[in-house]
Amino acid sequence: MSVVSVTQSVAHVQLCACRRGTGLGSPLEDAGARDTHAWSQHSGLWETLSENLSQKEPAPSLPVPFSFQLFGATAPLSIPCNPSDASHGYVPIKPGVRLHFVELGSGPAVCLCHGFPESWFSWRYQIPALAQAGFRVLALDMKGYGESSAPPEIEEYSMEVLCQEIVTFLDKLGIPQAVFIGHDWGGMLVWNMALFYPERVRAVASLNTPFIPANPNVSPMERIKANPVFDYQLYFQEPGVAEAELEQNLSRTFKSFFRASDDMNGAECISIGE
């Protein structure tokens, strides 16, 4: 496979992942995907990733038991990773901040970055599959989640700070370059890793989160208000409001946030704010 086709495949995975939420590719999603593709070429992201890929040996092929197709996939899921089956590590990033991660396998490094509200365990099916395919899998508890540190200062969670800390994470593990795969807010981070530190990114893939270029002419808050999908972010803006409701019944809160797909049939869904 050529470098260009590899990069195009990543973009295709991104588009398909966006569509899985509705089952269809709406005109808005299609337009967003086209804008993402055009901007990535214009910004130089496309060329930089292609250059990095061309300098590396091809990654090992995915073995037959874990082969799949983007559409109409019927292959069974791999056996999920049990927390006790993988190595757990803690990397001190700076005073007051450390990152927890789970590691399995050997070979080229693949960093898995989860979204909200999740943990490394969200990747439990992908971890053993990627490890068996010949990769060193590093599934992080992102900053603020799980067993990683959660400093209270808002400034600690800017994309600039988060990406710099991922670079420190790589440095302390002696990893010069990695493939980054993100989901949801983790997807936003991996796109920014490719922009800020292209020399550390062998390839990038995002599930659910398209590449959204910064636009200084549009207020981020106005963009959030214009899309009902982001109502939860507005809910979290006023200090104390979300905490007061969510902490009233932690069992209910966690059940509303975390639910296995097999539990959905006939199960009552709980909505925050009801």
C-alpha positions in Angstrom: 0.0 0.0 0.0 1.4 3.4 -0.9 1.9 6.2 1.6 -0.9 8.2 0.0 -3.3 5.3 0.2 -2.4 4.7 3.9 -3.2 8.3 4.7 -6.4 8.2 2.7 -7.4 5.1 4.6 -7.0 6.9 7.9 -9.3 9.7 6.6 -11.8 7.1 5.4 -11.8 5.4 8.8 -12.5 8.9 10.3 -15.4 9.5 8.0 -16.9 6.1 8.5 -16.6 6.4 12.3 -18.4 9.7 12.2 -21.3 8.1 10.3 -21.7 5.2 12.7 -23.4 7.4 15.2 -26.5 7.9 13.0 -26.1 4.9 10.7 -26.1 7.4 7.8 -23.9 10.0 6.4 -26.0 13.2 6.6 -25.3 16.1 4.2 -23.8 18.0 7.2 -21.5 15.1 8.0 -20.4 14.7 4.4 -19.7 18.4 4.1 -17.7 18.3 7.3 -15.7 15.4 6.1 -14.9 17.2 2.8 -13.9 20.3 4.7 -11.7 18.2 7.0 -10.0 16.6 4.1 -9.4 19.9 2.3 -8.1 21.6 5.5 -5.7 18.8 6.3 -4.1 19.1 2.9 -4.0 22.9 3.1 -2.5 23.0 6.6 0.3 20.6 5.7 -0.9 17.9 8.0 -1.4 15.5 5.1 2.1 16.0 3.7 3.8 15.8 7.1 2.1 12.5 8.0 2.8 11.1 4.6 6.5 11.9 4.9 6.7 10.3 8.4 5.0 7.2 7.1 7.3 6.9 4.1 10.4 6.9 6.4 9.2 3.9 8.4 9.0 0.2 7.7 5.4 -1.0 6.9 3.5 -2.0 10.0 2.8 -5.7 10.4 -0.3 -7.0 8.7 -3.4 -7.7 10.8 -3.8 -11.5 11.1 -6.8 -13.2 9.6 -8.7 -13.7 12.9 -8.9 -10.0 13.4 -9.5 -8.9 9.8 -12.5 -6.7 9.2 -14.3 -4.5 6.8 -15.6 -1.0 7.5 -19.1 -1.9 6.2 -21.0 -5.0 6.9 -18.5 -6.4 9.4 -19.6 -9.7 10.9 -16.4 -10.9 12.6 -16.7 -11.6 16.3 -15.1 -9.4 18.8 -11.7 -10.4 20.2 -11.5 -11.6 23.8 -11.4 -8.4 26.0 -8.4 -7.5 28.0 -8.7 -8.3 31.7 -7.2 -5.6 33.9 -5.0 -8.3 35.6 -3.7 -9.6 32.2 -1.9 -6.4 31.2 1.0 -4.4 32.7 0.0 -1.2 34.6 2.4 1.7 34.7 2.6 5.2 36.1 4.7 7.9 34.5 5.5 11.1 36.5 5.0 14.0 34.1 5.6 17.0 36.4 5.0 17.8 40.1 1.4 16.8 40.8 0.8 15.1 37.5 1.3 11.4 36.6 -0.3 9.3 33.9 -1.5 5.8 34.3 -1.4 3.4 31.4 -1.9 -0.2 30.5 0.6 -1.9 28.2 0.4 -5.1 26.2 2.5 -6.6 23.3 5.7 -5.6 21.6 6.6 -3.9 18.4 5.7 -0.4 17.0 4.0 1.7 19.6 0.3 2.5 19.4 -1.1 5.0 21.9 -4.9 4.7 22.6 -6.5 7.9 23.9 -10.1 7.6 25.2 -12.8 10.2 25.4 -15.4 11.4 27.9 -16.5 9.9 30.2 -14.2 6.9 29.8 -11.0 5.2 30.9 -8.3 2.9 29.3 -10.8 0.1 29.8 -12.8 1.4 26.8 -10.2 -0.2 24.6 -10.4 -3.6 26.2 -11.3 -5.3 23.0 -8.8 -3.5 20.8 -5.8 -3.9 23.2 -5.3 -7.7 22.8 -6.2 -7.6 19.0 -3.5 -4.9 18.4 -1.0 -6.7 20.6 -1.5 -10.0 18.7 -1.1 -8.1 15.5 2.4 -7.2 16.5 2.1 -3.8 18.2 3.2 -2.4 21.6 -0.2 -1.1 22.9 -0.2 1.7 25.4 -3.8 2.5 26.5 -3.8 5.6 28.7 -6.0 6.9 31.4 -6.1 10.4 30.1 -5.4 13.3 32.5 -8.3 13.8 34.7 -9.6 10.2 34.4 -9.1 6.9 36.1 -5.8 6.5 38.0 -4.2 9.5 36.3 -3.9 12.8 38.1 -6.7 15.2 38.0 -5.5 18.7 38.9 -8.3 21.2 39.4 -6.9 24.1 37.4 -8.7 24.6 34.1 -5.4 25.7 32.4 -4.1 22.2 33.0 -6.4 20.8 30.3 -5.6 23.0 27.3 -4.7 21.0 24.1 -1.2 22.6 24.3 -0.6 21.3 27.8 -2.1 17.9 27.2 -0.1 17.3 24.0 3.1 18.5 25.7 2.5 16.0 28.5 2.0 13.2 26.0 5.4 14.0 24.5 6.9 13.8 28.0 5.1 10.5 28.4 6.8 9.2 25.2 10.2 10.6 26.2 10.1 8.9 29.6 9.3 5.6 28.0 11.9 6.0 25.3 9.5 6.0 22.5 10.6 8.3 19.6 7.4 8.0 17.6 4.0 6.3 17.9 0.7 5.7 16.1 -2.1 7.6 17.9 -5.7 6.4 17.9 -8.3 8.5 19.7 -12.0 8.4 20.4 -14.2 11.4 21.2 -12.1 13.9 23.1 -9.2 11.6 22.7 -9.7 12.1 19.0 -9.4 15.8 19.3 -6.1 15.3 21.2 -4.5 13.0 18.6 -5.3 15.4 15.8 -3.6 18.1 17.7 -0.6 15.8 18.4 -0.2 15.5 14.7 -0.3 19.3 14.3 1.9 20.3 17.2 4.4 17.4 17.1 4.3 15.7 13.7 7.8 14.3 14.2 6.4 12.2 17.0 3.4 10.9 15.1 3.8 8.0 12.7 0.1 7.9 11.9 -3.2 9.2 13.4 -6.7 7.9 13.4 -9.8 9.3 15.1 -13.0 7.5 15.9 -16.1 9.7 16.1 -14.2 13.0 16.1 -13.3 14.7 12.8 -10.5 17.1 12.4 -11.8 20.5 13.3 -9.4 23.4 12.4 -9.3 26.4 14.7 -11.2 29.4 13.5 -10.3 32.6 15.3 -13.2 34.4 13.7 -15.8 32.1 15.5 -16.3 32.0 19.2 -15.9 28.4 20.5 -18.9 29.0 22.8 -21.1 30.0 20.0 -20.2 26.9 18.1 -21.1 24.8 21.1 -24.4 26.6 21.6 -25.3 26.0 17.9 -25.1 22.3 18.2 -27.4 20.4 20.6 -24.9 17.5 20.7 -22.7 19.7 22.9 -25.4 20.6 25.5 -23.6 18.6 28.1 -20.6 21.0 27.8 -22.8 23.9 28.6 -24.2 22.0 31.6 -20.7 21.7 33.0 -19.8 25.4 32.6 -21.4 26.8 35.7 -19.4 25.7 38.7 -21.3 23.5 41.2 -24.4 22.9 39.1 -23.4 19.5 37.6 -21.6 18.4 40.8 -24.7 19.0 42.9 -26.9 16.9 40.7 -24.4 14.1 39.8 -23.2 13.6 43.3 -26.7 13.1 44.8 -26.7 9.5 43.6 -23.4 8.3 42.3 -24.7 4.8 41.4 -27.3 6.4 39.1 -24.8 8.7 37.6 -22.3 6.0 36.7 -25.1 3.8 35.3 -26.2 6.7 33.1 -22.6 7.3 31.9 -21.5 3.7 31.5 -23.7 1.0 29.9 -22.7 -2.1 28.0 -24.4 -2.5 24.6 -25.9 -5.8 25.6 -27.7 -4.1 28.4 -29.6 -1.7 26.2 -32.4 -4.1 25.1 -35.4 -3.3 27.2 -33.3 -1.3 29.7 -34.5 2.0 30.9 -32.1 4.8 29.9 -31.4 7.5 32.5 -30.9 11.1 31.2 -28.9 13.6 33.2 -31.2 16.4 34.2 -34.4 14.4 34.5 
